[in-house]
Every structure is written in structure tokens, then in C-alpha cells.
Amino acid sequence: MNTLLKPWLVCVMTVLAISSTHSLHAQTTSRKIAITVDDLPGMSAMAMDAAQVTEMNKKLLASLQAEKAPAIGFVNEERLYKSGEADARIAVLNSWLDAGFDLGNHTFSHTSLNHVELKDWEDDVVQGESVTRILLNRHHKTLRYLRHPYLDAGPDLATRRQAEAFLAARGYRVAPVTMDSFDWYFADLYGNSRQHGDIAAQQKIVQAWLAYTDDVFTHDEQKSRKLMGYEPKQVLLLHDTWLEADHITDLLALLRRRGYQFISLDDALTDPAYAQPDDYISDVGASWIDHWAVTQGHPESPEEKPALPKWIQEKHRALDADDSQ
């Protein structure tokens, strides 16, 4: 190489490296994420009494308020109707609104669009909005979002588009998800350990959940950049459980360390990523990152995603076996 060119080449490479580093730093320090919580008034609400449901949600809401993290909770109204407890459970939903948060519809009975006829699913959507709509109206708010149970958007494209048209006619927008660390899976084990007062097991499960979640965030951020060329405003899926009530502060601290600011779902969906074509269809629900990958012709194999810890999987299988007996 011409010796006169070497200093120039080094200079150019240095500038490019600095530019690249600055660009990545700007991305990671301006990350934004919306917090969404499914299965109100509680994922295991029917196995709990009203006092426990109230306590769990009170603790979760207090943490979200203290962290100044906007959130929306998605309601399964069927879980309001436990004998003699409906009023107390409805009051739990109202507490979300009193605390300044939003509510959305998660269907009445957590019904998958992939596993019932479209008309039956539509009926479940309508049945699932009656109490929630009244509460929102009393707070001068409108019911605007629906979250698909299991993220099942439809068994085929025609059904998906018909369901979307039905929702739009009722004033809904589908609430997407880009980040999902299967907190419900860990929450099953955590709730069982909590019920038995096993503090050591609870701590071990929480540590595993946070480590796995960190891996999921890394994967989803990288996948976002690969597909979109940048990291869009993300939407995080959580569930209304004791795991979140006791430890959402730890999760939010993890997000802050990764450079995230907390925003509303409304704000997140202003990102142009959510206007991208989306033709995803599968018998398995998935995040919108997977939706975009499939639509772009770049589906990801399960092996590419972070794997749940084997010991967590084994404990969950054992718990399922105990519950089935």
C-alpha cells in the first residue's frame, strides 16, 4: 500500500469507528418502552380471594407509580365474577384508573381467536368490555385497545383481517407486543413458592427470571435492528401476578440500566414500525418482531431465541403434573 495513503486510511477508519460507536450509544441511551399488563384483575384471580387480589394489585400499582412508569392493564372480565366478590374485584379495576393508568380489553374469558369460530370470539370481545367500558367512561376515558389472548391473531389471514375490521368498527386498536420474557411461566413457580413460604426458592426464581429477561431484551433489540434498521419504541408484555407485584421494581431497574425510558402505549404506537405490513399467521402467537420477520421473509427458528432455563422447565412440568392430580 502507498505509504502516503496509510495516514489517510487510518483517519477515515477512526472516524467511522467513532461514528458507529456514537450511533449505537445514541440508540441505547434513547430506548423507550411501554408497560402492558395482561389478565386483570389477576392471572390466578379465581384461585385467590378478593382481599388477596386487592393486595396484589395495590402493591403493583404503588410500584408503577413510584417508578413513574405509565401502564395499561388488559382485563378478563370473567375473573370479576367470583361469588360474593364482584364488587371488590371491580373496585380493583377502578383502582388502576384512580392511579392514573389505563385499561384495555383482553376478551371476557381469555379466548383464543385461533381456537374458536370468529363469531364466538367476537361475542367474547363484546362481553368482555361491559364493565371496563363503564369504568373508563366514569374517568372520562375511552376503551381503545384489545390484546389478543395468547397473542393469537387468527388461524388464517382472512380471519385475521375480518377480526381487525370488527375491532376497528368498535373503536379498538390491537395492542401489539415486541418483548415477551414469559413472566407468567416464572410466575406460576413463584406463586407456588410464595404460597408455601419458601423464600429461598422465590429468590432463585426471581434471579432466573431477571437473567432470562435480560437475554430476551438483548435478543429482541438485536433482532429489531436487523429487521428495521433501528430499535423501535418497544411494547413489553407482563402479567398481573405476585411475581410482578413483588418484583416489578427489579425489572424496571433492569430496563433503566439498558437505557430505557418508560412511555405510554399511545406514545409507543406512534413509531412507524407499527405501520409496517404485517401478514403474520400461525397456530402459535408471537411478538410483533416475529410478525415483521415472517412478513419480510426472514422467519426465526426457535433455536435462535433465548432458551428458558432447563431447571425452570423441569419445575414447571412438575407443578403442572401436581395440579392435574
C-alpha positions, -999 to 999 in steps of 0.1 A, spaced: 0 0 0 12 35 -8 27 49 25 11 83 17 -23 67 19 -19 50 53 -24 80 75 -55 90 55 -69 54 57 -63 53 95 -80 86 99 -111 75 79 -113 42 98 -111 61 131 -139 85 121 -161 56 111 -155 37 143 -163 68 164 -194 75 143 -205 39 147 -199 39 185 -217 73 188 -247 60 168 -250 28 190 -246 49 222 -274 73 210 -296 43 203 -291 26 236 -295 58 256 -328 68 240 -346 35 242 -383 37 250 -407 11 262 -444 8 271 -455 -14 300 -486 -35 294 -501 -60 319 -524 -88 310 -551 -108 329 -565 -82 353 -577 -85 380 -551 -113 383 -538 -142 363 -547 -165 391 -576 -144 404 -601 -173 405 -578 -192 429 -575 -161 452 -600 -143 474 -608 -107 469 -586 -95 497 -555 -111 480 -564 -98 446 -568 -63 461 -534 -65 480 -516 -78 449 -528 -51 426 -523 -24 453 -486 -34 456 -481 -35 418 -498 -1 413 -478 15 441 -445 3 424 -455 16 390 -465 50 404 -433 52 424 -413 44 393 -433 69 372 -439 41 346 -471 45 326 -490 13 321 -522 -2 307 -539 -33 321 -559 -57 300 -590 -72 316 -606 -106 315 -640 -97 330 -649 -133 337 -624 -131 366 -646 -104 382 -674 -129 389 -665 -149 419 -694 -155 443 -699 -126 466 -667 -107 454 -677 -90 422 -679 -55 437 -645 -59 454 -629 -71 422 -645 -43 401 -630 -19 427 -596 -33 418 -601 -23 382 -612 11 393 -580 14 414 -560 12 382 -579 42 368 -578 61 400 -540 57 400 -538 73 365 -534 41 344 -554 28 315 -574 -3 309 -580 -24 278 -600 -55 267 -584 -90 269 -617 -107 260 -642 -119 286 -628 -154 291 -593 -152 276 -605 -168 244 -580 -176 216 -591 -164 181 -572 -194 167 -593 -219 185 -630 -208 182 -652 -195 154 -648 -158 146 -684 -150 157 -679 -167 191 -647 -148 196 -664 -115 186 -691 -123 212 -664 -128 238 -648 -95 230 -682 -77 234 -690 -95 267 -655 -86 279 -660 -48 276 -692 -41 296 -677 -33 330 -644 -19 317 -662 5 293 -684 18 322 -654 24 344 -634 42 317 -664 64 309 -666 74 345 -630 85 343 -636 104 311 -616 78 291 -624 56 261 -619 19 257 -594 18 228 -572 -13 229 -576 -50 227 -549 -75 235 -552 -109 219 -551 -138 244 -520 -159 238 -512 -133 211 -533 -154 187 -542 -131 159 -561 -156 138 -557 -190 122 -556 -176 87 -552 -142 71 -589 -139 61 -600 -144 97 -573 -121 110 -585 -93 87 -621 -98 95 -614 -97 132 -594 -65 127 -623 -49 108 -647 -59 136 -624 -44 162 -619 -12 143 -657 -8 139 -660 -10 177 -632 16 182 -604 -8 191 -568 -10 180 -549 -43 186 -522 -38 212 -490 -53 199 -461 -68 219 -425 -67 209 -409 -80 241 -421 -111 260 -400 -128 286 -427 -154 296 -430 -139 331 -462 -159 335 -442 -191 333 -419 -180 361 -449 -165 380 -465 -199 383 -435 -212 401 -430 -180 421 -466 -180 433 -464 -216 444 -432 -209 463 -448 -178 479 -478 -198 489 -455 -223 507 -434 -196 523 -402 -208 505 -381 -176 505 -350 -192 490 -370 -207 461 -386 -173 454 -353 -156 453 -338 -182 430 -368 -180 406 -367 -142 405 -329 -142 397 -336 -167 369 -364 -146 356 -344 -114 355 -314 -131 339 -336 -147 312 -354 -114 307 -321 -96 302 -312 -122 275 -346 -117 258 -341 -79 257 -307 -83 241 -321 -107 215 -351 -85 207 -330 -53 205 -306 -70 180 -335 -85 160 -352 -52 158 -321 -35 144 -316 -63 119 -352 -61 107 -360 -24 109 -326 -8 109 -332 7 143 -349 -2 177 -385 10 176 -404 20 207 -409 -13 223 -440 -28 240 -434 -51 269 -459 -79 279 -463 -86 316 -490 -103 336 -509 -94 368 -492 -118 392 -474 -118 426 -441 -120 407 -447 -86 392 -463 -72 423 -433 -81 444 -405 -76 419 -415 -52 391 -392 -26 406 -363 -50 399 -375 -54 363 -378 -17 358 -343 -12 372 -330 -37 347 -347 -17 319 -332 15 331 -298 0 331 -304 -9 295 -312 28 287 -349 26 286 -374 54 293 -410 45 302 -437 57 279 -474 51 273 -488 26 248 -502 56 229 -467 70 225 -451 37 216 -476 32 187 -466 65 171 -434 47 160 -436 40 122 -426 4 128 -462 -4 138 -475 8 104 -453 -18 86 -471 -45 66 -479 -74 89 -492 -107 74 -482 -130 102 -503 -161 106 -496 -191 128 -512 -215 152 -487 -200 177 -490 -165 190 -458 -144 187 -444 -109 192 -446 -83 165 -408 -87 160 -417 -122 148 -446 -108 128 -423 -84 109 -397 -111 104 -422 -135 88 -437 -107 67 -402 -98 54 -395 -134 46 -370 -139 74 -387 -162 100 -366 -171 130 -362 -207 142 -369 -214 179 -333 -223 184 -323 -187 177 -343 -174 207 -330 -175 243 -339 -208 259 -358 -210 292 -335 -224 320 -339 -262 320 -344 -264 357 -373 -239 354 -388 -260 327 -385 -291 349 -400 -275 379 -429 -261 357 -436 -296 344 -437 -310 379 -460 -282 390 -483 -289 361 -483 -326 370 -492 -319 406 -521 -296 395 -535 -322 372 -538 -348 400 
